[in-house]
């Protein structure tokens, strides 16, 4: 039995008006975070942990996770990247030489980022 035009004319607008609140209620349940999801992730890399929370002096010493070697860390610079993220560059000094690593804020934590330049740019 086909629906009459009168039925469609009266009922469809009513159904469309009632649907959004139900749809939005479902979306609200999807965005609710559990307490574990809102916790700040623990940084296991000691250099990353230093970059996330450097001491006031900007220098420290850690034991590297990959080699177990002691290394001296120094906060070289911190800046806001073009993406809007806060970034921090850390110099790692060890017997085999120096190395710079870059970390940027990602949500509640920090991730290692690839530096744009491998060598600092300066005037000749």
N, C-alpha and C positions, 0 to 999 in steps of 0.2 A: 504494500500500500504506500504510494508516494506521499511525501509530506506536502501539505498545502503551502502556498506562498504566504498566506496569512500567519500560519504557525511559524514559519521561518522568520518572517518579518518581526514577530513579537518575541520569540524565544532566543534567537541568536544573539541579539545585542545584550540580553540579560545574562546569557552564559559568558559572553566575552567580558562583561563587567565583573563577574564573580570569579573568574579564573586567576587574575593576577595576584590576589591575596594568597591563594593556595600555592601558587608557584613561588612567590617570595618567601613564604613560610618554609618551603623545602630548601630554598637557597640558604636561609639562615642556619639551618641545621648543618649544611655542608661546610660553612665557614667557621663553625665553632671549633676552637682548638682545645686539644686535651692538655692538661698541665705539662705532660712530658714534651709535647711538641713546642711549647713556648719557652722551654729552658734553653739557655745559651749552650751551644755545643762545646765540649771540652777540646782544646787544641793539644794534640799529642806531640807535635813537632816543637821542640824547645825554641827554635828560631821564630816560628810563627807565634808562639806564646809571648815571646819578647816583643815582637812587632805589635801584637794586640794590646799589650800593657807594658810599655817601656818604663823603666825607673826614671825619676826626675833628672838624674844625671845624663840619661841617654846612653849609658854604657852598662855592660854586664858581662858575666862569664857563664857559659853553659857547657854541658856535655852533649855533643852531637848524637842524635839517635841512631844515625846510620853507621857511624864509625866508632862511637864511644870516645872520640877525641875531644879534649877540652878546647874550647874556642872562645875568643873574645868578640863580643858583639857591640856594635855602635849604631845608633840611629842616625842615618845620614841625612834624611830629609823626610818630611811629611807634607802632603799636598792634596788638594781636591782634583781628581782627574776630570777629564772632559765629560765622562759619564756621570759625574756628580758624586762618585764614591770617594771616600777618604782612603788615601794610599800612604804607605810608609815603606821606605827603602832602608834595609839593614845591611851593614857591612860585617861580614864574618871573617875574622882574622885567625888563621891557624898556621901551623908549621909549613904546610904545603903551599901557602899563599892566601891572598884575599879573594873574596867572592862577595858580590852584592846580590841580594834577593829582594823582591818586591812583593808586598802583601797589601791587599785591598779589602775593605769592609764589604761583606756580603750578608745582608740581613743582620742577624744577631751575632754573626761570627766573622772570621777573616779567612781569606783564601789567598794562595800564592798566585801572582799574576806574572805574565811575561813582560819584562821591561821593553819599552819601545826602542831604546838605544842601548847598545852594548857597552859603549864608551861614553864618558861624560863629554859634553860639548863645551868647549872653551874658546877664548880668543887666542890667536897665535901670538 
